[in-house]
Amino acid sequence: MKTILLKNAYAILPNEKADNVSLLIKDGIISEISKDDGDFTADKIIDLTSQTLYAGFIDIHNHGAVGVDVNTGNGEDLRKVSRFLASKGVCAWLPTLVPDRDENYAKIIGAIDELMETQNESEAAARILGVHYEGVFANEKMCGALRPKFFKQFIRGDEVEHLPKLKAPNAIHLTTLAPEIAGGIDLIKELKNQNWLVSIGHTRADIETLNQAFDAGASQVTHLFNAMTGVHHRDLGVAGWALMNDQVTCEIIADVIHVAPEMLKFAYRNKTAEGLTLVSDSVAPTGLGDGTFELWNEKISVAGGRTQNERGSIAGSVITMLDAVKTMISLGIDEREVSRMASLNPARTLGIEKDFGSIEIGKRADLVALDEQGNVILTIVGGKTFY
């Protein structure tokens, strides 16, 4: 049994922030937490004096990074992204696909399956938990950077068409859709019957349709405020509906480009930390700096952290979950609540909070330590140290 002792950490625990915490990891699981030096012995001891220890971040909406586009990546490409994400404090993620040809979907799903079968605890990289299909069944008038030519119509049958499933055991399947498309409510019911998680996005659905979608099992909204109708004094809009419904969780992109700082505060005050999930919506140029890149068969530019495609739309972000966490902390939000938005809430969305998402005895040792400037000093994935 291999053991690691983290000591002298300032730890963000579920209900408190505690100083001088000692944390013992046995075979990748948190086995002891002590608020003093603790009488522990371990094979490896790491001193985290002056560092803040968080639960590892979970990114449920990520299209790629470091030059890799999930839609075209192979197994090794996905590994490259996983290693990059771990260097930014992410311990688990969902590769996120934009609408594409069916044959490309099959190829991508094969690559994700391959990696999920071979990723193991000996490699300190963010673990892939499944797949997120963003779009396919979306509203063309709210397409954002998605490609409407690949949008599909739902035809009721025994299986959901055009969304190939992973074969990997316990793989999570999440999709973002617009409930107002023809047959949209039946589509949600069909997906739920097949154990899919359903998020509402790229939509201009009215309140009645949104309520029906919620009743059918869609309990999340994709990137709040973006690619949806906003609040108007005579129309609550999708954004207003999401803010008003306490049982709906909202993804939000905290890059201060997709959503202004004041709107981030507005969302936080209305939904509280329980109702918001930080996501990156990262795309392939993330980590490469400014420049011009090829993405989804068109040119996109990145300048000053802002992406733009040839149609003039924002085309995803170039932030990481670490950037999102720093932004929310800079807005004066308590670290415990930011940790909830970056780790526990996404774990709950995916139904894996028993093992992931917070620093508690019995949970996986997925952890990140930040220095006083917010830089990643240590990432631990399943008990394996990255730095």
C-alpha positions as CSV (number, residue, x, y, z in Angstrom):
1,M,0.0,0.0,0.0
2,K,1.6,3.3,-1.1
3,T,1.0,6.3,1.1
4,I,1.4,10.1,0.6
5,L,1.3,12.6,3.4
6,L,0.4,16.2,2.6
7,K,1.1,18.5,5.6
8,N,0.9,22.1,6.6
9,A,-1.7,22.9,3.9
10,Y,-4.3,25.6,4.0
11,A,-7.2,23.3,2.9
12,I,-10.6,24.2,1.4
13,L,-12.8,21.6,3.0
14,P,-16.5,21.3,2.3
15,N,-17.7,23.3,5.3
16,E,-14.6,25.3,6.3
17,K,-11.2,26.6,5.4
18,A,-8.6,25.1,7.8
19,D,-5.0,25.9,8.4
20,N,-2.1,23.4,9.1
21,V,-4.1,20.5,7.7
22,S,-2.4,17.1,7.3
23,L,-3.9,14.7,4.7
24,L,-3.0,11.1,4.3
25,I,-3.5,9.3,1.0
26,K,-3.6,5.5,0.8
27,D,-3.8,3.8,-2.6
28,G,-5.3,6.9,-4.2
29,I,-7.9,7.5,-1.6
30,I,-8.0,10.1,1.1
31,S,-7.8,8.0,4.3
32,E,-7.2,10.6,7.1
33,I,-7.6,14.4,7.5
34,S,-6.1,16.1,10.6
35,K,-6.1,19.7,11.6
36,D,-2.8,19.4,13.4
37,D,0.5,17.7,12.5
38,G,-1.1,14.3,12.9
39,D,0.8,11.2,13.9
40,F,1.1,9.8,10.3
41,T,3.9,8.0,8.5
42,A,4.0,7.8,4.8
43,D,6.2,6.6,1.9
44,K,6.2,10.2,0.5
45,I,5.8,13.5,2.5
46,I,5.0,16.8,0.7
47,D,5.1,20.0,2.7
48,L,2.4,22.5,1.5
49,T,3.3,25.4,3.7
50,S,1.9,28.7,2.3
51,Q,-0.1,26.7,-0.3
52,T,-3.9,26.3,-0.7
53,L,-5.2,22.8,-1.2
54,Y,-8.4,22.4,-3.3
55,A,-10.4,19.4,-4.6
56,G,-9.2,18.8,-8.2
57,F,-11.2,20.7,-10.7
58,I,-13.7,18.9,-13.1
59,D,-14.3,20.4,-16.5
60,I,-17.5,19.1,-18.1
61,H,-17.3,21.3,-21.2
62,N,-14.0,21.3,-23.0
63,H,-13.4,21.1,-26.8
64,G,-9.6,20.8,-26.6
65,A,-6.4,22.7,-25.9
66,V,-2.7,22.9,-26.8
67,G,-3.5,22.6,-30.5
68,V,-5.8,19.5,-30.1
69,D,-9.4,19.7,-31.3
70,V,-11.5,17.0,-29.7
71,N,-13.5,16.6,-32.9
72,T,-10.4,15.5,-34.8
73,G,-8.2,14.1,-32.1
74,N,-6.9,10.5,-31.6
75,G,-6.0,8.8,-28.4
76,E,-2.6,10.3,-28.1
77,D,-4.0,13.8,-28.8
78,L,-6.5,13.4,-26.0
79,R,-3.7,12.3,-23.7
80,K,-1.8,15.5,-24.6
81,V,-4.9,17.5,-23.5
82,S,-5.3,15.4,-20.3
83,R,-1.7,16.2,-19.3
84,F,-2.1,19.9,-20.0
85,L,-5.3,20.0,-18.0
86,A,-3.6,18.3,-15.1
87,S,-1.0,21.0,-15.1
88,K,-3.8,23.5,-14.6
89,G,-5.4,21.7,-11.7
90,V,-8.0,19.7,-13.7
91,C,-8.3,16.1,-12.5
92,A,-11.2,14.9,-14.7
93,W,-13.0,16.1,-17.8
94,L,-15.5,15.4,-20.5
95,P,-14.2,15.8,-24.1
96,T,-16.9,17.9,-25.8
97,L,-17.9,17.5,-29.4
98,V,-19.5,20.0,-31.7
99,P,-21.9,18.9,-34.5
100,D,-20.1,16.9,-37.1
101,R,-20.5,14.1,-39.7
102,D,-21.7,10.8,-38.3
103,E,-18.5,9.0,-39.5
104,N,-16.4,11.5,-37.7
105,Y,-18.4,11.0,-34.5
106,A,-17.8,7.3,-34.7
107,K,-14.0,7.8,-35.1
108,I,-13.9,10.3,-32.2
109,I,-15.9,8.0,-29.9
110,G,-13.5,5.2,-30.8
111,A,-10.5,7.3,-29.8
112,I,-12.2,8.3,-26.5
113,D,-13.0,4.7,-25.8
114,E,-9.4,3.7,-26.5
115,L,-8.1,6.2,-24.1
116,M,-10.6,5.4,-21.4
117,E,-9.5,1.7,-21.6
118,T,-5.8,2.6,-21.4
119,Q,-5.7,5.6,-19.0
120,N,-4.6,4.3,-15.7
121,E,-3.4,5.6,-12.3
122,S,0.3,5.3,-13.3
123,E,-0.1,8.4,-15.6
124,A,-0.7,11.6,-13.8
125,A,-3.2,13.2,-16.2
126,A,-6.8,14.4,-16.0
127,R,-9.1,11.4,-16.4
128,I,-11.7,11.3,-19.2
129,L,-15.1,10.4,-17.7
130,G,-17.2,10.2,-20.8
131,V,-18.3,12.5,-23.6
132,H,-20.4,15.7,-24.0
133,Y,-22.2,16.3,-27.3
134,E,-22.8,20.0,-27.6
135,G,-25.5,20.6,-30.2
136,V,-26.6,18.2,-33.0
137,F,-30.2,18.8,-31.8
138,A,-29.9,22.6,-31.5
139,N,-31.8,25.7,-32.8
140,E,-30.2,27.1,-35.9
141,K,-31.1,30.6,-34.9
142,M,-29.0,30.2,-31.7
143,C,-26.1,28.3,-33.2
144,G,-23.2,30.5,-31.9
145,A,-20.0,29.0,-33.3
146,L,-21.7,25.6,-34.0
147,R,-22.2,24.5,-37.6
148,P,-25.9,24.3,-38.5
149,K,-25.2,22.2,-41.6
150,F,-24.6,19.3,-39.2
151,F,-27.7,19.8,-37.0
152,K,-30.1,16.9,-36.9
153,Q,-33.8,16.3,-36.5
154,F,-35.1,13.8,-33.9
155,I,-37.0,10.9,-35.3
156,R,-38.6,8.8,-32.6
157,G,-37.4,5.3,-32.5
158,D,-35.9,2.6,-30.4
159,E,-32.5,4.4,-30.3
160,V,-31.3,8.0,-30.4
161,E,-29.8,8.5,-33.8
162,H,-26.5,10.3,-34.6
163,L,-25.1,10.1,-31.0
164,P,-22.9,7.1,-30.8
165,K,-22.3,5.9,-27.2
166,L,-19.0,5.0,-25.6
167,K,-18.4,1.3,-24.8
168,A,-16.2,2.0,-21.8
169,P,-17.8,0.8,-18.5
170,N,-19.4,3.6,-16.5
171,A,-18.8,6.2,-19.3
172,I,-20.9,9.3,-18.8
173,H,-23.0,10.6,-21.7
174,L,-24.1,14.3,-21.6
175,T,-25.7,16.2,-24.4
176,T,-26.7,19.9,-24.9
177,L,-29.9,20.4,-26.9
178,A,-32.7,22.9,-27.7
179,P,-36.0,21.5,-26.4
180,E,-38.1,23.5,-28.9
181,I,-36.9,21.5,-31.9
182,A,-39.5,19.1,-33.4
183,G,-40.0,16.3,-31.0
184,G,-37.6,17.9,-28.5
185,I,-39.5,16.8,-25.3
186,D,-39.8,13.2,-26.6
187,L,-36.1,13.3,-27.4
188,I,-35.2,14.3,-23.8
189,K,-37.4,11.4,-22.5
190,E,-35.7,9.0,-24.9
191,L,-32.2,10.2,-23.8
192,K,-33.1,9.9,-20.1
193,N,-34.4,6.3,-20.8
194,Q,-30.9,5.6,-22.2
195,N,-29.2,7.1,-19.1
196,W,-28.0,10.3,-20.8
197,L,-27.6,13.6,-18.9
198,V,-29.4,16.4,-20.7
199,S,-28.5,20.1,-20.6
200,I,-30.5,22.9,-22.3
201,G,-28.6,25.2,-24.6
202,H,-28.4,26.9,-28.0
203,T,-32.0,27.6,-27.6
204,R,-34.8,30.2,-27.7
205,A,-37.4,28.0,-26.1
206,D,-40.4,29.6,-24.4
207,I,-41.2,29.1,-20.7
208,E,-43.8,26.4,-21.3
209,T,-41.4,24.4,-23.3
210,L,-38.6,24.9,-20.8
211,N,-40.9,23.7,-18.0
212,Q,-41.8,20.6,-20.1
213,A,-38.1,20.0,-20.7
214,F,-37.3,20.2,-17.0
215,D,-40.2,17.8,-16.2
216,A,-38.8,15.4,-18.8
217,G,-35.4,15.3,-17.1
218,A,-33.3,18.3,-18.4
219,S,-32.0,19.9,-15.2
220,Q,-29.0,21.9,-16.5
221,V,-28.4,24.9,-18.7
222,T,-25.3,25.1,-20.9
223,H,-23.1,28.2,-20.7
224,L,-25.6,30.6,-19.0
225,F,-26.3,33.8,-21.0
226,N,-24.6,32.5,-24.1
227,A,-26.5,31.1,-27.1
228,M,-29.9,31.6,-25.4
229,T,-32.5,34.3,-25.0
230,G,-31.8,36.8,-22.3
231,V,-33.9,38.6,-19.7
232,H,-36.3,41.2,-21.1
233,H,-38.9,43.2,-19.2
234,R,-41.7,41.5,-21.0
235,D,-40.1,38.1,-21.5
236,L,-38.2,36.1,-18.8
237,G,-36.1,34.3,-21.5
238,V,-34.1,31.2,-21.2
239,A,-31.5,32.9,-19.0
240,G,-34.2,34.3,-16.7
241,W,-35.9,31.0,-16.4
242,A,-32.6,29.3,-15.5
243,L,-31.9,31.9,-12.8
244,M,-35.4,31.5,-11.4
245,N,-35.5,27.7,-11.2
246,D,-33.7,26.6,-8.1
247,Q,-33.5,23.0,-9.3
248,V,-31.6,23.9,-12.5
249,T,-27.8,24.0,-12.5
250,C,-26.1,26.5,-14.8
251,E,-22.8,26.1,-16.5
252,I,-21.0,29.5,-16.7
253,I,-17.9,30.6,-18.6
254,A,-15.9,32.8,-16.2
255,D,-13.6,34.4,-18.8
256,V,-15.1,37.9,-18.6
257,I,-15.5,37.7,-22.4
258,H,-18.5,35.4,-22.7
259,V,-19.9,36.8,-19.5
260,A,-19.0,40.3,-18.1
261,P,-17.7,40.4,-14.5
262,E,-20.9,42.2,-13.4
263,M,-23.0,39.4,-14.9
264,L,-20.9,36.8,-13.2
265,K,-21.7,38.5,-9.9
266,F,-25.3,38.7,-10.9
267,A,-25.5,35.0,-11.6
268,Y,-23.7,34.2,-8.4
269,R,-26.1,36.3,-6.3
270,N,-29.2,34.8,-7.9
271,K,-28.1,31.1,-8.2
272,T,-25.6,31.0,-5.3
273,A,-22.7,28.7,-5.4
274,E,-25.0,25.7,-5.3
275,G,-26.5,26.5,-8.7
276,L,-23.4,27.4,-10.8
277,T,-20.9,25.1,-12.4
278,L,-17.7,26.6,-13.8
279,V,-16.7,25.4,-17.2
280,S,-13.9,26.4,-19.6
281,D,-15.5,25.9,-23.0
282,S,-11.9,25.6,-24.0
283,V,-10.9,25.2,-27.7
284,A,-7.8,23.9,-29.4
285,P,-5.8,27.2,-29.3
286,T,-5.9,27.3,-25.5
287,G,-2.4,27.4,-24.2
288,L,-0.9,28.6,-27.5
289,G,-1.3,32.4,-27.1
290,D,-2.6,34.8,-29.7
291,G,-2.7,34.0,-33.4
292,T,-4.8,32.6,-36.3
293,F,-5.9,29.0,-36.1
294,E,-7.9,26.5,-38.1
295,L,-10.9,25.2,-36.1
296,W,-14.1,23.4,-37.2
297,N,-13.1,24.0,-40.9
298,E,-12.8,27.7,-40.6
299,K,-10.3,30.3,-39.5
300,I,-10.5,31.7,-36.0
301,S,-8.4,34.5,-34.5
302,V,-7.3,34.7,-30.9
303,A,-6.4,38.2,-29.6
304,G,-6.2,39.3,-26.0
305,G,-7.8,36.1,-24.9
306,R,-10.9,36.5,-27.2
307,T,-11.7,34.1,-29.9
308,Q,-13.6,35.0,-33.1
309,N,-14.5,33.0,-36.1
310,E,-15.0,34.1,-39.7
311,R,-18.7,34.7,-39.0
312,G,-17.9,37.1,-36.3
313,S,-19.0,34.8,-33.4
314,I,-17.0,34.0,-30.3
315,A,-15.7,30.5,-30.9
316,G,-15.2,29.0,-27.5
317,S,-12.7,30.3,-24.9
318,V,-9.0,30.0,-24.4
319,I,-9.2,29.8,-20.6
320,T,-8.7,26.8,-18.2
321,M,-10.6,26.0,-15.1
322,L,-7.8,27.5,-13.2
323,D,-8.4,30.8,-14.9
324,A,-12.1,30.6,-14.1
325,V,-11.4,29.9,-10.4
326,K,-9.0,32.9,-10.3
327,T,-11.6,35.1,-11.9
328,M,-14.3,34.1,-9.4
329,I,-12.0,34.6,-6.4
330,S,-11.0,38.0,-7.8
331,L,-14.7,39.0,-7.7
332,G,-14.6,38.5,-3.9
333,I,-16.3,35.1,-3.8
334,D,-15.3,32.8,-1.0
335,E,-12.8,30.1,-1.9
336,R,-15.1,27.3,-0.5
337,E,-17.9,28.5,-2.8
338,V,-15.5,28.7,-5.8
339,S,-14.3,25.2,-5.0
340,R,-17.9,24.0,-5.0
341,M,-18.5,25.5,-8.4
342,A,-15.3,24.1,-9.9
343,S,-15.4,20.6,-8.3
344,L,-18.4,19.5,-6.3
345,N,-21.1,20.8,-8.6
346,P,-19.7,19.3,-11.7
347,A,-19.3,16.0,-9.8
348,R,-23.0,16.2,-8.8
349,T,-24.1,17.0,-12.3
350,L,-22.3,13.8,-13.5
351,G,-23.6,11.7,-10.5
352,I,-20.1,11.0,-9.2
353,E,-20.0,13.1,-6.0
354,K,-19.7,10.0,-3.9
355,D,-16.1,9.7,-5.1
356,F,-15.2,13.1,-6.6
357,G,-15.5,16.8,-6.0
358,S,-14.4,17.5,-2.4
359,I,-11.7,16.9,0.1
360,E,-13.3,14.2,2.3
361,I,-12.2,10.9,3.8
362,G,-13.0,8.0,1.5
363,K,-13.0,10.1,-1.7
364,R,-10.5,9.9,-4.5
365,A,-7.3,11.8,-4.0
366,D,-7.9,14.3,-6.8
367,L,-6.3,17.5,-5.5
368,V,-4.6,20.7,-6.6
369,A,-2.3,23.0,-4.5
370,L,-2.0,26.6,-5.5
371,D,0.6,29.1,-4.3
372,E,-0.2,32.6,-3.1
373,Q,-0.3,33.9,-6.7
374,G,-2.7,31.2,-7.7
375,N,-0.2,29.1,-9.7
376,V,-0.5,25.3,-9.6
377,I,2.3,23.8,-7.5
378,L,1.0,20.3,-7.2
379,T,-1.7,18.2,-8.9
380,I,-2.6,14.8,-7.6
381,V,-4.8,12.6,-9.7
382,G,-6.0,9.4,-8.0
383,G,-3.1,9.6,-5.6
384,K,-0.5,10.1,-8.4
385,T,1.5,13.4,-8.2
386,F,1.8,15.5,-11.4
387,Y,4.2,18.1,-10.1
